[in-house]
Amino acid sequence: MMTDYATGIIYGTGCIVKDKEKKYLIVRNLDPYYVKTIEKEVPYKAYKLEYNTKRDGKPQWCIKVKNIEVFPSLSEIQNKKDFIRAYMELHAILDLMNVKNRRGDRLKKLRFRIYGNEELLNWINYNLPADIKKIQYIRNTVDKKYNGETGCIYYQSRKEILRILKWIDGTPRHEGVWDRWQQTVSSVEQYA
């Protein structure tokens, strides 16, 4: 049984593949942290994929988990904070956007976006300590060819963003991601 944090990683960067009539889970990421986290919970070893470095500029890390053939169900998640923390570390962006106040002055404002498929975003939407947001859809294009849509939930209320971050805060977590998020929050405080 995997931790809910590891399950969030699986949802964030894993896929089920079929090889010679056998299905299994593959987790890949440029950052070894996530693959190494899965490695701690399964009897398989992580390794570097060197063959596709031109696309990303560095090798991906990979682990093949041959005893998992389907994703765990969202209804099986016991610790929603751990699951959502892992998923958001992989698929959320906390940044600053420029806005104008009533006087026309440019200000910096926090913006938090979570990307994913509609089912997962709905589940996250109803579990976060924030108002329910309408899922926005973004057209994906690669080399000017339509590649499908990605859903996104946008948060622009500072109070909601800080409440979400406080709620999901815990361990395990990727300290590099959390440091970047904290720097972003701190930088907007300088503009307030």
Secondary structure, 3 states (H helix, E strand, C coil): CCCHHHHHHHHHHEEEEEECCEEEEEEEECCHHHHHHHHCCCCCCCEEECCCHHHHCCCEEEEEECCCCCCCCHHHCCCHHHHHHHHHHHHEEEEEEEEECCCCCEEEEEEEEEEECHHHHHHHHHHCCCCCCCCEEEEEEECCEEEEEEEEEEECCHHHHHHHHHHHCCCCCCHHHHHHHHHHHHHHHHHC
